[in-house]
């Protein structure tokens, strides 16, 4: 189902982002060019079997690499915790390799004068943040369809105004329908969010048709609220 064409597939991401096709059919967002993020100091740590590496760069940008066995809901925890600190996820990718093992990379923009300690990232991954955020989920357009990859996932593509906390708010709404990402491709272009999420049901199940229908109605309301 496509709401408010044109579709997001095939969108031009701009000169600052390199892309390539991956086996799942998604467009992989490659690492930002070196002139965008130059490492001024990288820290790497192993926390509970999770490898965390934070590379700090110029213009308040940072690259966060996370890999290993992550608890369910880790992405929502991380997004919520980062938003509570005023840290914006500019672009990124995350893919599960099965059995709770993930490989993820995010480009972050920290607030002026703000700092994101590496040990704080580990805490954000492990527990839900108590620092609430009130970012509204308003969509310019979306596409929701059954994907042939990953055993019948729902593929959700969204286009919205970029706001700190948008991803956290979107993941919370999806969790209400017991839908959780098994793959994400995130991008921000000219102040607009263009994200793709491959979704499975709780317990790594195939989303039911009624869940698809209910989510469609919810997303339609979010498009309407943005107008």
Secondary structure, 3 states (H helix, E strand, C coil): CEECCCCCCCCCCCCCCCEEECCCCCEEECCCCCCCCCCCEEEEEEECCEEEEEEECCCCEEEEEEEEECCCCHHHHHHHHHHHCCCEEEEEEEEEEECCEEEEEEEEECCCCCCCCHHHHHHHHHCCCCCCCCCCCCCCEEEEEECCCCCCCEEEEEEEECCCCHHHHHHHHHHHCCEEEEEEEECEECCEEEEEEEEEECCCECCCHHHHHHHHHHHHHHHHHCC
